[in-house]
C-alpha cells in the first residue's frame, strides 16, 4: 500500500517500521498494561521513493531525530490510544517530507541602485540641515 506525500510523491508502507512501547503520561491504569506510545522508523538512505535532494533536506530538517544509521525516528506519545499515536507519528513524518520537497530559493546578493543611493544621501543631508537649524546661533561667528 502506498502512502501519498503529495501529488508527485508517495512512500511504500514497507519503508516504515513501527515499534510500540509503554507510554508515560495520560492513560490511568492502562499506562502500565498497554503499549500505546509509537516509535516510527524511516530509513532515509534506504528509501527508493525519495530523490537524493529531498533526502538531504530531510536529514537537515530532522536534525537530532536522525540517528547514526541514517534512520529517522519519530516518537509519538501524545494521545492515549495506539492508533491515535500512530496517525500522529505518520502525519509528522509526512509534514517533514513535504517540507523537504520544497526547494529553497537561493538568495542572490544585490547592490542598491544609483537612484536609491542618491535618495539616501539627500535624506541624510536634509536630516543634517534640520539638526543644524536647531542649534543655538552663535553671535561670534557673524
N, C-alpha and C positions, 0 to 999 in steps of 0.2 A: 504494500500500500504506500502511496506517495503522500508526502506532507507538502502542501503548497506554501512556499515562502512568499512569492509574488507571482505576477503573470508569466514571467520567463523562467523562474527558478523553483525547483522542488527538491525535497530530500527523500531518500528512501528510508522508511522507518527502521530498516535493519542497521542504519548508521547510528542510531541512538540506542544507548544501553541504559537501563533503569536499575536502580537499587533502592530498596525500601527499608528504612531504618526507623527505630523508635524515635519519636519526636519529643522535645521538651515543649513547654508552652501549653496552650489550651487543649482540653480533651478530658479532663477529670480523671477518673479511674482508668479510662481507656488508654491513657498515655503509657501505662506500664504493660499493656497487653497487646496493643495493635501497632504495627509499623506503618504510621501514617506519613512520616517525612519521606521525601523523594529526593534522590540524587540522580541527576541526568548526566550522562557521559556522552560527549560527542567528539570523536577523533577528527580534529580539523585536518591534519595532514593526510589522513586516510580516506577522506571524503571525495568520491569521484563526482559528486554533484556540484561542487563549488569551484569556480575558476580560481587560479592562483592569486590574482589580485584581491579577490574577495576574502580568501583565506588569510592573507597578510593583514588586511584591515581588520578582520575579525579577531586575530590574535592581539592586535594593538588595542582594540576596543575592550576586549575581555580582560586584559591586564592580568591580575593575580589569579583569576579563575582558570587560566590555562596552566596545567602542570608541566613538569619536565618532559613528559611523554607526548606533549602536544595534544593533550586531551582537555577539552573544555568541560568543567564541572560546574553544574548549577544545582544549588541546594535549595529546595523548596519545602518550607515547613510552616507556612503562614496560616494554612487552614487546618480544620480538624479532620478532614477526610482525605484519604489517599488519592482519590480521584480528583478532588479539587487541587491538591498539591501537584498532581501530575499535569493537569491542564496549565497550572501556573508556571511550572518549570518549562513546559513546551512553549508557551507563549513568550516567556522571557528569552528563550533561545531564538525564536523566530524574530523577535524585535531586534536582538543583537545582529542577526544575519541581515535583516532588512537595512539596518543602519550601515552595515559593512558593504552593502551593494551600492551605496551612494558614493560616487567618485567625487572626492573633494576638489573644489575649484582652486587651481593654483593661482596664488596672488602674484600679479606682475607689478613690480615696483614702478611707480610713475613719478615724474617731476612736475612741479607746478608750472603752468604756462606763463608767458611774459605778462599777459594782462592781469593774471592773479597776483603776480609779484608786484606789479605797478599799483594795484588796488591796496595791497597790504602796506606798501611804503607810504602811499598817500594817506591811509588811515593813521599810520604812525605819526606822520607829520602833523595831521590835524589834532591828534591827541596831545602831542608835544606842545603845539601852539596853545591849546586850551589850558594846559597846565601852566605854561609860562605866563599866560594872561592873568592867572590867579595870584601870581607872586606880587608882593608889595613893590610899588615903584620906588626905585632908589633915586633920590633927588641929586646925588653927586654925579651920576652918570651923564646928565644933560649938560 
